[in-house]
Amino acid sequence: MAGPSDSMAASNPTALLTNGGILAQNKKHMKYEQIPQQLFVRNRQKFMARMKPKSIAVFNSNDNYPISADSTMPFEQHRDIFYLSGADQEETILLLFPDAHDKKHREVL
């Protein structure tokens, strides 16, 4: 008899069941292994330590580039924004302002 997790696995071809019956994502379909968030925090701290006082850094992600009327090139994130934030999606902006008065405005994604 099929349980609820069996039907979820059947409807999601990238999912698989573990021995305990827990639904898990198939890692071979992920773009890359999960990167620890602390790496990006350290990268931003190092970058902001080198910024001049009262300066702002703005990073824009790459766009989807059309190659014909109905298709685009595969998206590839700008290396700087990925290095600093780990964000890997189009239409993303990272703003770094280490001297902002309000702490929540020092790093904005």
N, C-alpha and C positions, 0 to 999 in steps of 0.2 A: 504494500500500500504506500502510495506517494504522500509525503508530508508537505507542509507549506514551503519548507526550504528547498524541496525537490523542484517544485513548480517555479520558484524564483531562479534556480540555477538553469532550468530549461529555457526560461524567458530571457536570460542574460548569458550569452555564449562566452563572455570573458570571466564569468564567475565559476568557482569550483567549491566543492564541499570538502572540508577537512574530515579527519577521522571522527571528530566529535560532532559532526553534522553542522558546523558553523560555516556560514557563507563567507568566502574570502575572495578578494580580487586576484586574478591571474597576473603575476608580476611581469610576465613576458610582454604584456601589452602596455606597460608603463613606459614613458619616455626615458626615464632614468630612475635610479634608486633614490629613495627619500634622502634629502640632504638635511643634516641637523640645522635647526633655525639659528643656533648660536653662531654658526659660521657667518651668516649674513649680518648678524648684530655686530660681530667683531669687524667685519669688512666695512660697515658704515662708521663705526667708531674710529677706525684707522683713517678713513677718508676725511671725516669731519675734523679730526685732529690736525690735518694739513691745510684746512681751509683758512683763508684770511678772516680776521674779525669782521663781524656784521655782514658776511656774504651769504648768498643763497645759491644752492646748486639744484638744477632742474634736469631730470632725465626723462626722456620720452621713449616709449617702446616703439619698435618697428611697426609699420603698417602692413596690412595685407596688400600686396602689389598685384594688380590685374595683369594678366598676360594675354587676354583676349576679352571679347565681350561677355563671356559667361564663365570665366575661370580665373583663378588667382594662383600665384606661386605659394608653396607651402610656407606657413608662418615660421619665422625664426626670430627669437627675442634678441634685442640689442644686448651685447655682452655686458656693458656697464650696468644696466638696470638689473640684469639677472645676478651679477656679481654682488651687488649691493642689497638686493631685496629677495631674490629667489622667485620673483614674479615671472611667470612665463605665459603671458597673454597679451593680445593686442590692445590698443587704446588704454595703456597704463602710463601713469605719470608718477614719478617719485620726486618729492621735494625735500631737500635737506637744509635746515636753517638752525644750526647749533646755538645761535645767540637769541633765538626767539624768547620773549618774556614768558609766554605760556608753554609749558613743557610739551603739551600735546601737539604743538605746531612745529616742533623741532624735526620730526620725521613724519612725513605725510605721504601715503601711498594712495 
